[in-house]
Structure formats: structure tokens, C-alpha cells
Amino acid sequence: MGVFNVLAVLLAAPLLDGILRQVRARIHSRQGPPVLQTYYDLAKLMVKEDQSAVNDFIFNAAPVVSLASILLAALFIPMGGVVPLGFAGDALVLVYILTLAPVCLCLGGMASGSPYAYVGASREVMLLMVVEPVLAVALIAAAVKANSLLLANCIERYVSSPPDISLILCTIAFFLALQPEVSKVPFDLAEAEQEIMEGPLVEYSGRKLALLKWSMYSKQIVFIALLAGVFIPWPKTAFLPLNVVLTLVKVLVIAVLVEVIALVFPRLKINQAIRYFAIVIAVALTGLVLAILGL
């Protein structure tokens, strides 16, 4: 099951991005690229010569570590209700692993020496400080209700009981945090192509850029699968392949909804984003307090 999770995230991530590109195109009343276009783009970057003038260990290692951290996180994600590495770590371990990818993006951007990359990395750090607490609080609330930090126990408890007010609030907070977690408008402040030319990615090219792009596409599946698996675990059957298919369908539906939101709203300023997430954190903390009170 662990191998399936890694392969599903790694191979399906470009396909999901291709589907979302088609969704964007249809909403804009145009034909758009083929669904497999993201695969072609990544393959083209893989064979291109690296044009970056930066020769720094952190700059070179960041893309590899970023993708590796996302694939490691995939082993803690419940695909069909099964958590392959559930015995090796809990929700807090998962939060630390998921934080590695944006940290690598920040470090790689800062190591490039580009002012655009530095601005983008600074924005990523600010968003990281207000978004990651939402993820942590939501997972801790689920752990409180299940009396266990293991995601498998959280899922079993949530499936076997009616929805609680606390977990409903945490589900809403988690969903509201998805946009910046997957670098979608209106919270794509770190890349912001029209303003800072993709920020931390501006000095990357060739294979390094392909790995960073791939990690961002994979991160989208991991976060949405985490939301679907832990906070929206229904329906769950006794047949594992059917549960996996249902999880993938939920991932697709949520991803399309996130993409539609990205097309409707304009990019926010960093101060507007921070104010917005102050409200989201308040919602998550309210859910945690209610979970502690048993509601």
C-alpha cells in the first residue's frame, strides 16, 4: 500500500494538474492544452540543460529534498482509509514532514541570490507562519476526539460516529487553508508571476525546476487527500479498492472546487492574506476548544 501511495501521488499529480488546466480553459471559454500536457512539460524540463548560474549546495539540494518530503508524507496519507506508515509516526510527525517542502522552497530561493526569489521566499515564510498552524490545530482536534495522534485511529473514530461540531469547524478551517497550501490564487503570493516572476523559482531551470514543479503538483494531491481521508472519510466500505477509488474521486472534486475558487478571486496582498488567516486560525482554535470540551 505504501508503494501505491507514492506512485499514485507521483504519477497522478501531473494528470490532476492537466485536468485542472482543462477546467481553467473551459471556464475561460477556450480549448486549452491536452490533459497530458503537464507530463510533456515536465519531460521537456528534464532533458533541458540547467541554465542557472548558482552553484550552491542548498540551492541544488532544495528541489530533491522538497519532492522527497512530499513523497514521504504520502506514506502517512490515508488512501482509502489505510495509512501505510501509521505505525511509524503520528499527526505531528506528518505536520513536520509537510513543512519541509515550503521550507526547502524558501531556502533554495534565498540561496539563489535573486532579489525576486528573496521577496518570494519572504512571502512564503509569512504565509507558512499563518497557514501551518491551521493544519496542526485541525489535526490535533481530530486527535483529541479520537484520544490518539495516529491518523488511522482518528479516521476510525470519525467514521463510526456522527459528525461533531468541533470537527466540522476544523474541516472548514482546513479547506480554507488549502488555497495557500497548494499555491493557488488568491494566495499564490510567493510565486506571483506578474509581480516577481515566480519568486523562489526564478533562478531554477532544467531538472531542478522540473523537480520543484513536480513537488508542487504532488503536494496538491497530498493535502487534498489528507482533507478527504481524515475529515471527509465517508463513505467507507469493507472493499479496499473501492475505498481507494472513492478517495481519488473526492480528491478530484475538491481539487476542481479549489481551482474554481482560484479563478473567481483576485490575488490578495500579503497583509490581506494574514488578516484572512487570523480568522481561519480562530475558527480552527474554536474547533479545538470544542473538541477538548467533548463537543
C-alpha positions as CSV (number, residue, x, y, z in Angstrom):
1,M,0.0,0.0,0.0
2,G,2.9,2.3,0.7
3,V,4.3,1.9,-2.8
4,F,0.8,2.5,-4.2
5,N,0.6,5.8,-2.3
6,V,3.9,7.0,-3.5
7,L,3.2,6.0,-7.1
8,A,-0.3,7.4,-7.0
9,V,0.9,10.8,-5.8
10,L,4.0,10.9,-8.1
11,L,2.2,9.8,-11.3
12,A,-1.2,11.2,-10.8
13,A,-0.1,14.7,-9.8
14,P,0.7,15.8,-13.4
15,L,-2.6,14.3,-14.6
16,L,-4.6,16.2,-12.0
17,D,-2.8,19.4,-13.0
18,G,-3.7,18.7,-16.6
19,I,-7.3,18.2,-15.7
20,L,-7.3,21.5,-13.8
21,R,-5.8,23.3,-16.7
22,Q,-8.7,22.0,-18.8
23,V,-11.1,23.3,-16.2
24,R,-9.5,26.7,-16.3
25,A,-9.7,26.7,-20.1
26,R,-13.3,25.7,-20.2
27,I,-14.3,28.4,-17.7
28,H,-12.3,30.9,-19.9
29,S,-14.2,29.6,-23.0
30,R,-11.1,28.3,-24.7
31,Q,-9.9,24.9,-25.8
32,G,-6.8,24.7,-23.5
33,P,-3.9,22.3,-23.6
34,P,-4.2,18.5,-23.7
35,V,-4.8,16.7,-20.4
36,L,-1.4,15.2,-20.6
37,Q,0.4,18.5,-21.3
38,T,1.9,18.7,-17.8
39,Y,3.7,15.3,-18.4
40,Y,5.1,16.8,-21.6
41,D,6.2,20.0,-19.8
42,L,8.0,18.0,-17.1
43,A,9.6,15.7,-19.6
44,K,10.9,18.7,-21.6
45,L,12.3,20.3,-18.5
46,M,14.0,17.0,-17.5
47,V,16.1,16.9,-20.7
48,K,16.8,20.7,-20.8
49,E,20.2,22.0,-19.9
50,D,20.5,23.6,-16.5
51,Q,20.9,27.3,-17.2
52,S,21.2,28.5,-13.5
53,A,24.3,30.4,-12.6
54,V,24.1,29.5,-8.9
55,N,26.4,26.8,-7.6
56,D,25.3,26.4,-4.0
57,F,24.6,23.2,-2.1
58,I,21.3,24.4,-0.6
59,F,20.1,25.7,-4.0
60,N,20.9,22.4,-5.7
61,A,19.6,20.2,-2.9
62,A,16.3,22.0,-2.3
63,P,14.4,20.5,-5.3
64,V,15.4,16.9,-4.4
65,V,14.6,17.3,-0.7
66,S,11.3,19.1,-1.5
67,L,10.0,16.3,-3.7
68,A,11.3,13.6,-1.3
69,S,9.5,15.1,1.7
70,I,6.2,15.2,-0.2
71,L,6.6,11.5,-1.2
72,L,7.5,10.6,2.4
73,A,4.3,12.5,3.5
74,A,2.3,10.4,1.0
75,L,3.1,7.3,3.2
76,F,1.3,8.9,6.1
77,I,-1.8,9.9,4.0
78,P,-4.9,7.7,4.2
79,M,-5.6,6.5,0.7
80,G,-8.9,4.5,1.1
81,G,-8.6,4.7,4.9
82,V,-5.3,2.9,5.1
83,V,-2.2,4.7,6.5
84,P,0.9,2.8,5.3
85,L,3.3,4.3,7.8
86,G,0.7,4.9,10.5
87,F,2.8,2.8,12.9
88,A,5.9,4.9,12.4
89,G,4.6,8.4,13.2
90,D,1.6,10.4,14.1
91,A,-0.2,13.6,13.0
92,L,2.6,15.8,14.5
93,V,5.2,13.9,12.5
94,L,3.2,14.5,9.4
95,V,3.0,18.2,10.0
96,Y,6.8,18.4,10.3
97,I,7.3,16.4,7.1
98,L,4.8,18.6,5.1
99,T,6.5,21.7,6.3
100,L,9.8,20.6,4.8
101,A,8.7,21.3,1.2
102,P,7.9,25.0,1.6
103,V,11.0,25.4,3.8
104,C,13.1,23.9,1.0
105,L,11.5,26.3,-1.5
106,C,12.3,29.3,0.8
107,L,15.9,28.2,1.4
108,G,16.5,27.4,-2.3
109,G,15.1,30.8,-3.3
110,M,17.2,32.7,-0.8
111,A,20.3,30.8,-1.8
112,S,19.9,31.9,-5.4
113,G,20.8,35.5,-4.6
114,S,18.0,36.9,-6.8
115,P,16.0,39.8,-5.3
116,Y,12.8,38.4,-6.8
117,A,13.5,35.0,-5.2
118,Y,14.2,36.6,-1.9
119,V,10.9,38.6,-2.0
120,G,9.1,35.4,-2.9
121,A,10.8,33.4,-0.2
122,S,9.9,36.1,2.4
123,R,6.3,35.9,1.4
124,E,6.4,32.1,1.6
125,V,7.7,32.3,5.1
126,M,5.0,34.8,6.2
127,L,2.3,32.5,4.7
128,L,3.9,29.5,6.3
129,M,3.7,31.0,9.8
130,V,0.0,31.6,9.5
131,V,-1.1,28.6,7.4
132,E,0.7,25.7,9.0
133,P,-0.8,26.3,12.5
134,V,-4.3,25.8,10.9
135,L,-3.2,22.3,9.7
136,A,-1.7,21.5,13.0
137,V,-4.7,22.7,15.1
138,A,-7.1,20.8,12.8
139,L,-5.2,17.5,13.1
140,I,-4.8,17.9,16.9
141,A,-8.5,18.5,17.2
142,A,-9.2,15.2,15.4
143,A,-6.6,13.5,17.6
144,V,-8.3,14.9,20.8
145,K,-11.7,13.4,19.6
146,A,-10.0,10.1,18.9
147,N,-7.8,10.1,22.0
148,S,-4.9,9.2,19.7
149,L,-2.5,11.1,17.4
150,L,-2.4,8.2,14.9
151,L,-4.3,9.2,11.8
152,A,-5.8,5.6,11.4
153,N,-7.4,5.9,14.8
154,C,-8.8,9.4,14.0
155,I,-10.3,8.1,10.8
156,E,-11.9,5.1,12.6
157,R,-13.4,7.3,15.3
158,Y,-14.8,9.8,12.8
159,V,-16.3,7.2,10.5
160,S,-18.0,5.3,13.4
161,S,-19.7,8.4,14.9
162,P,-21.9,11.3,13.8
163,P,-20.1,14.5,12.8
164,D,-19.1,16.7,15.7
165,I,-19.3,20.5,15.7
166,S,-15.6,20.7,16.6
167,L,-14.5,18.6,13.6
168,I,-16.9,20.4,11.3
169,L,-15.2,23.7,12.2
170,C,-11.8,22.1,11.7
171,T,-12.8,20.7,8.3
172,I,-13.9,24.2,7.2
173,A,-10.7,25.7,8.5
174,F,-8.6,23.1,6.7
175,F,-10.4,23.6,3.5
176,L,-9.9,27.4,3.7
177,A,-6.2,26.8,4.2
178,L,-6.0,24.6,1.1
179,Q,-5.5,27.6,-1.4
180,P,-2.2,28.8,0.1
181,E,-1.0,25.2,0.9
182,V,-1.3,24.3,-2.8
183,S,-0.1,27.8,-4.0
184,K,-3.4,28.8,-5.7
185,V,-4.9,32.2,-6.2
186,P,-5.7,34.3,-4.2
187,F,-2.8,33.1,-2.1
188,D,0.0,32.4,-4.7
189,L,1.9,35.4,-3.3
190,A,5.2,33.6,-3.2
191,E,5.3,32.9,-7.0
192,A,3.1,35.8,-8.3
193,E,4.3,35.5,-11.9
194,Q,3.1,39.0,-12.9
195,E,4.8,40.7,-9.9
196,I,8.0,38.8,-9.0
197,M,8.4,36.3,-11.9
198,E,7.7,33.1,-9.9
199,G,9.7,34.3,-6.9
200,P,11.8,31.4,-5.4
201,L,11.6,29.6,-8.7
202,V,13.0,32.4,-10.8
203,E,16.6,31.1,-10.9
204,Y,15.7,27.4,-11.4
205,S,15.8,25.7,-14.7
206,G,16.1,22.2,-16.2
207,R,15.8,19.2,-13.9
208,K,15.8,21.3,-10.8
209,L,12.8,23.3,-11.9
210,A,11.0,20.1,-13.0
211,L,11.5,18.6,-9.5
212,L,10.2,21.7,-7.8
213,K,7.2,21.8,-10.1
214,W,6.6,18.1,-9.6
215,S,6.7,18.5,-5.8
216,M,4.1,21.3,-6.0
217,Y,1.8,19.2,-8.1
218,S,2.3,16.3,-5.7
219,K,1.7,18.5,-2.7
220,Q,-1.7,19.3,-4.1
221,I,-2.8,15.7,-4.1
222,V,-1.3,15.0,-0.6
223,F,-3.1,17.9,1.1
224,I,-6.4,17.3,-0.6
225,A,-6.2,13.5,0.1
226,L,-5.4,14.4,3.8
227,L,-8.5,16.5,4.0
228,A,-10.6,13.9,2.2
229,G,-9.2,10.9,4.2
230,V,-9.3,12.4,7.7
231,F,-12.1,14.9,7.8
232,I,-14.4,13.6,5.0
233,P,-13.9,9.8,5.3
234,W,-17.4,8.9,4.2
235,P,-18.4,6.6,2.5
236,K,-16.1,3.8,3.7
237,T,-16.7,0.2,2.6
238,A,-15.1,-3.1,3.5
239,F,-13.6,-3.3,0.0
240,L,-10.2,-1.5,-0.1
241,P,-10.0,-0.9,-3.9
242,L,-13.5,0.7,-3.8
243,N,-12.3,2.9,-0.9
244,V,-9.3,4.0,-2.9
245,V,-11.4,4.9,-6.0
246,L,-13.8,6.9,-3.7
247,T,-10.8,8.7,-2.2
248,L,-9.5,9.6,-5.7
249,V,-12.9,10.9,-6.7
250,K,-13.1,13.1,-3.6
251,V,-9.6,14.4,-4.4
252,L,-10.7,15.3,-7.9
253,V,-13.9,17.0,-6.8
254,I,-12.1,19.1,-4.1
255,A,-9.3,20.0,-6.5
256,V,-11.8,21.3,-9.1
257,L,-13.6,23.3,-6.4
258,V,-10.2,24.8,-5.3
259,E,-9.4,25.6,-8.9
260,V,-12.8,27.4,-9.4
261,I,-12.2,29.5,-6.3
262,A,-8.8,30.4,-7.7
263,L,-10.4,31.6,-10.9
264,V,-13.1,33.7,-9.2
265,F,-10.9,35.7,-6.7
266,P,-8.0,38.1,-7.5
267,R,-4.7,37.8,-5.7
268,L,-4.6,39.2,-2.2
269,K,-1.9,41.4,-0.8
270,I,0.2,39.9,1.9
271,N,-1.4,42.0,4.7
272,Q,-4.9,41.0,3.5
273,A,-3.9,37.3,3.4
274,I,-2.6,37.5,7.0
275,R,-5.8,39.1,8.2
276,Y,-7.8,36.4,6.4
277,F,-5.8,33.6,8.1
278,A,-6.2,35.2,11.5
279,I,-9.9,34.5,11.1
280,V,-9.2,30.9,9.8
281,I,-6.9,30.2,12.8
282,A,-9.7,31.5,15.1
283,V,-12.1,29.0,13.5
284,A,-9.6,26.2,13.9
285,L,-8.9,27.1,17.5
286,T,-12.6,27.2,18.3
287,G,-12.9,23.7,16.9
288,L,-10.0,22.6,19.1
289,V,-11.6,24.1,22.2
290,L,-14.9,22.4,21.4
291,A,-13.1,19.1,20.9
292,I,-11.4,19.4,24.3
293,L,-14.9,20.1,25.8
294,G,-16.2,16.9,24.1
295,L,-18.5,18.7,21.5
